[in-house]
Amino acid sequence: MTPQVWVDPISRPDLVDGASGVVLEADCFELHGRVLRFSWEHVMFEPQ
């Protein structure tokens, strides 16, 4: 994961893994009011 990589034309997310195409944005509950959490099992075996 590489921090603060520009992903044109979207923005500059917190972390980017260019090899796998994974983009992570970490936002606090105080400012955004909703946090989505995914377990490894859900992401790997139930992606829908």
CHARMM internal coordinates of N, CA and C (Angstrom, degrees):
IC EDIT
DIST 1 N 1 CA 1.4391
DIST 1 CA 1 C 1.5269
ANGL 1 N 1 CA 1 C 109.13
DIST 1 C 2 N 1.3249
ANGL 1 CA 1 C 2 N 114.24
DIHE 1 N 1 CA 1 C 2 N 134.80
DIST 2 N 2 CA 1.4571
ANGL 1 C 2 N 2 CA 121.00
DIHE 1 CA 1 C 2 N 2 CA 178.49
DIST 2 CA 2 C 1.5256
ANGL 2 N 2 CA 2 C 108.66
DIHE 1 C 2 N 2 CA 2 C -116.34
DIST 2 C 3 N 1.3216
ANGL 2 CA 2 C 3 N 118.05
DIHE 2 N 2 CA 2 C 3 N 128.63
DIST 3 N 3 CA 1.4680
ANGL 2 C 3 N 3 CA 119.65
DIHE 2 CA 2 C 3 N 3 CA -178.09
DIST 3 CA 3 C 1.5276
ANGL 3 N 3 CA 3 C 112.72
DIHE 2 C 3 N 3 CA 3 C -77.14
DIST 3 C 4 N 1.3538
ANGL 3 CA 3 C 4 N 114.66
DIHE 3 N 3 CA 3 C 4 N 144.74
DIST 4 N 4 CA 1.4573
ANGL 3 C 4 N 4 CA 123.31
DIHE 3 CA 3 C 4 N 4 CA 169.19
DIST 4 CA 4 C 1.5293
ANGL 4 N 4 CA 4 C 113.98
DIHE 3 C 4 N 4 CA 4 C 55.21
DIST 4 C 5 N 1.3362
ANGL 4 CA 4 C 5 N 116.95
DIHE 4 N 4 CA 4 C 5 N 51.13
DIST 5 N 5 CA 1.4603
ANGL 4 C 5 N 5 CA 122.24
DIHE 4 CA 4 C 5 N 5 CA 176.67
DIST 5 CA 5 C 1.5231
ANGL 5 N 5 CA 5 C 108.44
DIHE 4 C 5 N 5 CA 5 C -93.18
DIST 5 C 6 N 1.3467
ANGL 5 CA 5 C 6 N 117.50
DIHE 5 N 5 CA 5 C 6 N 134.52
DIST 6 N 6 CA 1.4632
ANGL 5 C 6 N 6 CA 120.84
DIHE 5 CA 5 C 6 N 6 CA 179.04
DIST 6 CA 6 C 1.5264
ANGL 6 N 6 CA 6 C 109.51
DIHE 5 C 6 N 6 CA 6 C -71.94
DIST 6 C 7 N 1.3360
ANGL 6 CA 6 C 7 N 117.55
DIHE 6 N 6 CA 6 C 7 N 123.95
DIST 7 N 7 CA 1.4604
ANGL 6 C 7 N 7 CA 124.16
DIHE 6 CA 6 C 7 N 7 CA 177.70
DIST 7 CA 7 C 1.5258
ANGL 7 N 7 CA 7 C 105.90
DIHE 6 C 7 N 7 CA 7 C -113.27
DIST 7 C 8 N 1.3122
ANGL 7 CA 7 C 8 N 116.13
DIHE 7 N 7 CA 7 C 8 N 90.83
DIST 8 N 8 CA 1.4644
ANGL 7 C 8 N 8 CA 122.10
DIHE 7 CA 7 C 8 N 8 CA -174.56
DIST 8 CA 8 C 1.5157
ANGL 8 N 8 CA 8 C 110.36
DIHE 7 C 8 N 8 CA 8 C -73.91
DIST 8 C 9 N 1.2952
ANGL 8 CA 8 C 9 N 121.87
DIHE 8 N 8 CA 8 C 9 N 136.24
DIST 9 N 9 CA 1.4523
ANGL 8 C 9 N 9 CA 128.21
DIHE 8 CA 8 C 9 N 9 CA 1.02
DIST 9 CA 9 C 1.5194
ANGL 9 N 9 CA 9 C 112.36
DIHE 8 C 9 N 9 CA 9 C -98.04
DIST 9 C 10 N 1.3226
ANGL 9 CA 9 C 10 N 118.44
DIHE 9 N 9 CA 9 C 10 N 18.78
DIST 10 N 10 CA 1.4617
ANGL 9 C 10 N 10 CA 120.73
DIHE 9 CA 9 C 10 N 10 CA -173.54
DIST 10 CA 10 C 1.5193
ANGL 10 N 10 CA 10 C 111.84
DIHE 9 C 10 N 10 CA 10 C -73.74
DIST 10 C 11 N 1.2912
ANGL 10 CA 10 C 11 N 117.89
DIHE 10 N 10 CA 10 C 11 N -71.30
DIST 11 N 11 CA 1.4573
ANGL 10 C 11 N 11 CA 122.34
DIHE 10 CA 10 C 11 N 11 CA -178.98
DIST 11 CA 11 C 1.5186
ANGL 11 N 11 CA 11 C 109.60
DIHE 10 C 11 N 11 CA 11 C 178.70
DIST 11 C 12 N 1.3229
ANGL 11 CA 11 C 12 N 115.08
DIHE 11 N 11 CA 11 C 12 N -155.82
DIST 12 N 12 CA 1.4658
ANGL 11 C 12 N 12 CA 121.35
DIHE 11 CA 11 C 12 N 12 CA 177.95
DIST 12 CA 12 C 1.5215
ANGL 12 N 12 CA 12 C 107.74
DIHE 11 C 12 N 12 CA 12 C -121.00
DIST 12 C 13 N 1.3483
ANGL 12 CA 12 C 13 N 117.70
DIHE 12 N 12 CA 12 C 13 N 89.27
DIST 13 N 13 CA 1.4605
ANGL 12 C 13 N 13 CA 120.09
DIHE 12 CA 12 C 13 N 13 CA -178.25
DIST 13 CA 13 C 1.5267
ANGL 13 N 13 CA 13 C 111.90
DIHE 12 C 13 N 13 CA 13 C -68.97
DIST 13 C 14 N 1.3335
ANGL 13 CA 13 C 14 N 114.79
DIHE 13 N 13 CA 13 C 14 N 169.53
DIST 14 N 14 CA 1.4644
ANGL 13 C 14 N 14 CA 120.69
DIHE 13 CA 13 C 14 N 14 CA -177.18
DIST 14 CA 14 C 1.5231
ANGL 14 N 14 CA 14 C 113.00
DIHE 13 C 14 N 14 CA 14 C -64.95
DIST 14 C 15 N 1.3256
ANGL 14 CA 14 C 15 N 117.15
DIHE 14 N 14 CA 14 C 15 N -45.40
DIST 15 N 15 CA 1.4654
ANGL 14 C 15 N 15 CA 121.25
DIHE 14 CA 14 C 15 N 15 CA -178.46
DIST 15 CA 15 C 1.5167
ANGL 15 N 15 CA 15 C 110.22
DIHE 14 C 15 N 15 CA 15 C -139.17
DIST 15 C 16 N 1.3393
ANGL 15 CA 15 C 16 N 116.81
DIHE 15 N 15 CA 15 C 16 N 140.75
DIST 16 N 16 CA 1.4654
ANGL 15 C 16 N 16 CA 122.10
DIHE 15 CA 15 C 16 N 16 CA 179.26
DIST 16 CA 16 C 1.5212
ANGL 16 N 16 CA 16 C 108.86
DIHE 15 C 16 N 16 CA 16 C -136.29
DIST 16 C 17 N 1.3264
ANGL 16 CA 16 C 17 N 115.96
DIHE 16 N 16 CA 16 C 17 N 134.31
DIST 17 N 17 CA 1.4635
ANGL 16 C 17 N 17 CA 121.81
DIHE 16 CA 16 C 17 N 17 CA 171.37
DIST 17 CA 17 C 1.5240
ANGL 17 N 17 CA 17 C 106.38
DIHE 16 C 17 N 17 CA 17 C -113.13
DIST 17 C 18 N 1.3194
ANGL 17 CA 17 C 18 N 116.55
DIHE 17 N 17 CA 17 C 18 N 97.47
DIST 18 N 18 CA 1.4502
ANGL 17 C 18 N 18 CA 121.69
DIHE 17 CA 17 C 18 N 18 CA -176.63
DIST 18 CA 18 C 1.5132
ANGL 18 N 18 CA 18 C 113.79
DIHE 17 C 18 N 18 CA 18 C -61.87
DIST 18 C 19 N 1.3291
ANGL 18 CA 18 C 19 N 118.17
DIHE 18 N 18 CA 18 C 19 N -32.86
DIST 19 N 19 CA 1.4616
ANGL 18 C 19 N 19 CA 121.79
DIHE 18 CA 18 C 19 N 19 CA -178.44
DIST 19 CA 19 C 1.5254
ANGL 19 N 19 CA 19 C 112.13
DIHE 18 C 19 N 19 CA 19 C -66.56
DIST 19 C 20 N 1.3308
ANGL 19 CA 19 C 20 N 116.89
DIHE 19 N 19 CA 19 C 20 N -41.17
DIST 20 N 20 CA 1.4671
ANGL 19 C 20 N 20 CA 120.16
DIHE 19 CA 19 C 20 N 20 CA -177.53
DIST 20 CA 20 C 1.5257
ANGL 20 N 20 CA 20 C 112.59
DIHE 19 C 20 N 20 CA 20 C -98.65
DIST 20 C 21 N 1.3377
ANGL 20 CA 20 C 21 N 117.53
DIHE 20 N 20 CA 20 C 21 N -14.44
DIST 21 N 21 CA 1.4561
ANGL 20 C 21 N 21 CA 120.58
DIHE 20 CA 20 C 21 N 21 CA -178.27
DIST 21 CA 21 C 1.5164
ANGL 21 N 21 CA 21 C 113.96
DIHE 20 C 21 N 21 CA 21 C 81.67
DIST 21 C 22 N 1.3355
ANGL 21 CA 21 C 22 N 117.18
DIHE 21 N 21 CA 21 C 22 N 14.02
DIST 22 N 22 CA 1.4600
ANGL 21 C 22 N 22 CA 121.36
DIHE 21 CA 21 C 22 N 22 CA -179.86
DIST 22 CA 22 C 1.5322
ANGL 22 N 22 CA 22 C 109.44
DIHE 21 C 22 N 22 CA 22 C -85.16
DIST 22 C 23 N 1.3358
ANGL 22 CA 22 C 23 N 115.07
DIHE 22 N 22 CA 22 C 23 N 131.56
DIST 23 N 23 CA 1.4580
ANGL 22 C 23 N 23 CA 121.70
DIHE 22 CA 22 C 23 N 23 CA 178.03
DIST 23 CA 23 C 1.5209
ANGL 23 N 23 CA 23 C 107.63
DIHE 22 C 23 N 23 CA 23 C -124.03
DIST 23 C 24 N 1.3320
ANGL 23 CA 23 C 24 N 117.68
DIHE 23 N 23 CA 23 C 24 N 128.59
DIST 24 N 24 CA 1.4568
ANGL 23 C 24 N 24 CA 122.54
DIHE 23 CA 23 C 24 N 24 CA -179.46
DIST 24 CA 24 C 1.5228
ANGL 24 N 24 CA 24 C 110.64
DIHE 23 C 24 N 24 CA 24 C -119.50
DIST 24 C 25 N 1.3023
ANGL 24 CA 24 C 25 N 114.99
DIHE 24 N 24 CA 24 C 25 N 134.26
DIST 25 N 25 CA 1.4637
ANGL 24 C 25 N 25 CA 121.32
DIHE 24 CA 24 C 25 N 25 CA 175.04
DIST 25 CA 25 C 1.5161
ANGL 25 N 25 CA 25 C 106.82
DIHE 24 C 25 N 25 CA 25 C -125.58
DIST 25 C 26 N 1.3170
ANGL 25 CA 25 C 26 N 117.38
DIHE 25 N 25 CA 25 C 26 N 122.28
DIST 26 N 26 CA 1.4545
ANGL 25 C 26 N 26 CA 122.36
DIHE 25 CA 25 C 26 N 26 CA -178.39
DIST 26 CA 26 C 1.5221
ANGL 26 N 26 CA 26 C 109.07
DIHE 25 C 26 N 26 CA 26 C -104.64
DIST 26 C 27 N 1.3151
ANGL 26 CA 26 C 27 N 117.05
DIHE 26 N 26 CA 26 C 27 N 111.43
DIST 27 N 27 CA 1.4553
ANGL 26 C 27 N 27 CA 122.16
DIHE 26 CA 26 C 27 N 27 CA 179.69
DIST 27 CA 27 C 1.5177
ANGL 27 N 27 CA 27 C 109.39
DIHE 26 C 27 N 27 CA 27 C -117.09
DIST 27 C 28 N 1.3074
ANGL 27 CA 27 C 28 N 116.07
DIHE 27 N 27 CA 27 C 28 N 145.24
DIST 28 N 28 CA 1.4539
ANGL 27 C 28 N 28 CA 119.75
DIHE 27 CA 27 C 28 N 28 CA -178.93
DIST 28 CA 28 C 1.5277
ANGL 28 N 28 CA 28 C 111.12
DIHE 27 C 28 N 28 CA 28 C -83.26
DIST 28 C 29 N 1.2913
ANGL 28 CA 28 C 29 N 116.08
DIHE 28 N 28 CA 28 C 29 N 150.76
DIST 29 N 29 CA 1.4676
ANGL 28 C 29 N 29 CA 122.36
DIHE 28 CA 28 C 29 N 29 CA 179.77
DIST 29 CA 29 C 1.5287
ANGL 29 N 29 CA 29 C 110.92
DIHE 28 C 29 N 29 CA 29 C -63.76
DIST 29 C 30 N 1.3115
ANGL 29 CA 29 C 30 N 116.55
DIHE 29 N 29 CA 29 C 30 N -35.54
DIST 30 N 30 CA 1.4658
ANGL 29 C 30 N 30 CA 120.97
DIHE 29 CA 29 C 30 N 30 CA -177.27
DIST 30 CA 30 C 1.5289
ANGL 30 N 30 CA 30 C 112.21
DIHE 29 C 30 N 30 CA 30 C -58.58
DIST 30 C 31 N 1.3244
ANGL 30 CA 30 C 31 N 117.22
DIHE 30 N 30 CA 30 C 31 N -40.74
DIST 31 N 31 CA 1.4601
ANGL 30 C 31 N 31 CA 120.67
DIHE 30 CA 30 C 31 N 31 CA -176.53
DIST 31 CA 31 C 1.5240
ANGL 31 N 31 CA 31 C 113.56
DIHE 30 C 31 N 31 CA 31 C -90.01
DIST 31 C 32 N 1.3143
ANGL 31 CA 31 C 32 N 117.18
DIHE 31 N 31 CA 31 C 32 N -27.36
DIST 32 N 32 CA 1.4588
ANGL 31 C 32 N 32 CA 119.74
DIHE 31 CA 31 C 32 N 32 CA -171.95
DIST 32 CA 32 C 1.5243
ANGL 32 N 32 CA 32 C 114.24
DIHE 31 C 32 N 32 CA 32 C -114.56
DIST 32 C 33 N 1.3027
ANGL 32 CA 32 C 33 N 119.04
DIHE 32 N 32 CA 32 C 33 N -19.08
DIST 33 N 33 CA 1.4566
ANGL 32 C 33 N 33 CA 122.19
DIHE 32 CA 32 C 33 N 33 CA 172.55
DIST 33 CA 33 C 1.5133
ANGL 33 N 33 CA 33 C 116.67
DIHE 32 C 33 N 33 CA 33 C 76.43
DIST 33 C 34 N 1.3314
ANGL 33 CA 33 C 34 N 117.95
DIHE 33 N 33 CA 33 C 34 N -7.04
DIST 34 N 34 CA 1.4590
ANGL 33 C 34 N 34 CA 118.59
DIHE 33 CA 33 C 34 N 34 CA 179.29
DIST 34 CA 34 C 1.5097
ANGL 34 N 34 CA 34 C 108.88
DIHE 33 C 34 N 34 CA 34 C -150.03
DIST 34 C 35 N 1.3358
ANGL 34 CA 34 C 35 N 114.46
DIHE 34 N 34 CA 34 C 35 N 132.52
DIST 35 N 35 CA 1.4559
ANGL 34 C 35 N 35 CA 121.10
DIHE 34 CA 34 C 35 N 35 CA 178.09
DIST 35 CA 35 C 1.5120
ANGL 35 N 35 CA 35 C 108.11
DIHE 34 C 35 N 35 CA 35 C -124.15
DIST 35 C 36 N 1.3162
ANGL 35 CA 35 C 36 N 116.87
DIHE 35 N 35 CA 35 C 36 N 128.40
DIST 36 N 36 CA 1.4597
ANGL 35 C 36 N 36 CA 121.97
DIHE 35 CA 35 C 36 N 36 CA 176.69
DIST 36 CA 36 C 1.5217
ANGL 36 N 36 CA 36 C 108.24
DIHE 35 C 36 N 36 CA 36 C -102.04
DIST 36 C 37 N 1.3176
ANGL 36 CA 36 C 37 N 115.25
DIHE 36 N 36 CA 36 C 37 N 126.54
DIST 37 N 37 CA 1.4645
ANGL 36 C 37 N 37 CA 119.89
DIHE 36 CA 36 C 37 N 37 CA 179.65
DIST 37 CA 37 C 1.5175
ANGL 37 N 37 CA 37 C 108.77
DIHE 36 C 37 N 37 CA 37 C -119.37
DIST 37 C 38 N 1.3101
ANGL 37 CA 37 C 38 N 115.70
DIHE 37 N 37 CA 37 C 38 N 136.43
DIST 38 N 38 CA 1.4514
ANGL 37 C 38 N 38 CA 121.79
DIHE 37 CA 37 C 38 N 38 CA 179.64
DIST 38 CA 38 C 1.5197
ANGL 38 N 38 CA 38 C 108.97
DIHE 37 C 38 N 38 CA 38 C -125.26
DIST 38 C 39 N 1.3126
ANGL 38 CA 38 C 39 N 116.22
DIHE 38 N 38 CA 38 C 39 N 129.87
DIST 39 N 39 CA 1.4628
ANGL 38 C 39 N 39 CA 119.44
DIHE 38 CA 38 C 39 N 39 CA 175.89
DIST 39 CA 39 C 1.5239
ANGL 39 N 39 CA 39 C 108.71
DIHE 38 C 39 N 39 CA 39 C -81.03
DIST 39 C 40 N 1.3126
ANGL 39 CA 39 C 40 N 116.37
DIHE 39 N 39 CA 39 C 40 N 159.13
DIST 40 N 40 CA 1.4567
ANGL 39 C 40 N 40 CA 121.60
DIHE 39 CA 39 C 40 N 40 CA 178.82
DIST 40 CA 40 C 1.5227
ANGL 40 N 40 CA 40 C 110.39
DIHE 39 C 40 N 40 CA 40 C -58.18
DIST 40 C 41 N 1.3243
ANGL 40 CA 40 C 41 N 116.93
DIHE 40 N 40 CA 40 C 41 N -41.12
DIST 41 N 41 CA 1.4607
ANGL 40 C 41 N 41 CA 120.71
DIHE 40 CA 40 C 41 N 41 CA -178.84
DIST 41 CA 41 C 1.5244
ANGL 41 N 41 CA 41 C 111.67
DIHE 40 C 41 N 41 CA 41 C -61.62
DIST 41 C 42 N 1.3406
ANGL 41 CA 41 C 42 N 117.37
DIHE 41 N 41 CA 41 C 42 N -42.00
DIST 42 N 42 CA 1.4572
ANGL 41 C 42 N 42 CA 119.87
DIHE 41 CA 41 C 42 N 42 CA 179.51
DIST 42 CA 42 C 1.5331
ANGL 42 N 42 CA 42 C 111.46
DIHE 41 C 42 N 42 CA 42 C -66.59
DIST 42 C 43 N 1.3067
ANGL 42 CA 42 C 43 N 116.56
DIHE 42 N 42 CA 42 C 43 N -42.96
DIST 43 N 43 CA 1.4523
ANGL 42 C 43 N 43 CA 119.63
DIHE 42 CA 42 C 43 N 43 CA -178.95
DIST 43 CA 43 C 1.5287
ANGL 43 N 43 CA 43 C 111.09
DIHE 42 C 43 N 43 CA 43 C -65.80
DIST 43 C 44 N 1.3024
ANGL 43 CA 43 C 44 N 116.82
DIHE 43 N 43 CA 43 C 44 N -40.40
DIST 44 N 44 CA 1.4739
ANGL 43 C 44 N 44 CA 120.29
DIHE 43 CA 43 C 44 N 44 CA -175.91
DIST 44 CA 44 C 1.5250
ANGL 44 N 44 CA 44 C 113.81
DIHE 43 C 44 N 44 CA 44 C -80.56
DIST 44 C 45 N 1.3395
ANGL 44 CA 44 C 45 N 116.99
DIHE 44 N 44 CA 44 C 45 N -38.15
DIST 45 N 45 CA 1.4561
ANGL 44 C 45 N 45 CA 119.77
DIHE 44 CA 44 C 45 N 45 CA -170.76
DIST 45 CA 45 C 1.5323
ANGL 45 N 45 CA 45 C 114.84
DIHE 44 C 45 N 45 CA 45 C -113.15
DIST 45 C 46 N 1.3258
ANGL 45 CA 45 C 46 N 117.91
DIHE 45 N 45 CA 45 C 46 N -12.63
DIST 46 N 46 CA 1.4560
ANGL 45 C 46 N 46 CA 121.67
DIHE 45 CA 45 C 46 N 46 CA 178.34
DIST 46 CA 46 C 1.5326
ANGL 46 N 46 CA 46 C 109.72
DIHE 45 C 46 N 46 CA 46 C -138.53
DIST 46 C 47 N 1.3248
ANGL 46 CA 46 C 47 N 119.35
DIHE 46 N 46 CA 46 C 47 N 60.39
DIST 47 N 47 CA 1.4550
ANGL 46 C 47 N 47 CA 121.70
DIHE 46 CA 46 C 47 N 47 CA -173.45
DIST 47 CA 47 C 1.5277
ANGL 47 N 47 CA 47 C 114.19
DIHE 46 C 47 N 47 CA 47 C -63.37
DIST 47 C 48 N 1.3192
ANGL 47 CA 47 C 48 N 118.45
DIHE 47 N 47 CA 47 C 48 N -24.93
DIST 48 N 48 CA 1.4523
ANGL 47 C 48 N 48 CA 119.81
DIHE 47 CA 47 C 48 N 48 CA 179.90
DIST 48 CA 48 C 1.5178
ANGL 48 N 48 CA 48 C 110.96
DIHE 47 C 48 N 48 CA 48 C -68.87
END
COOR INIT
IC SEED 1 N 1 CA 1 C
IC BUILD
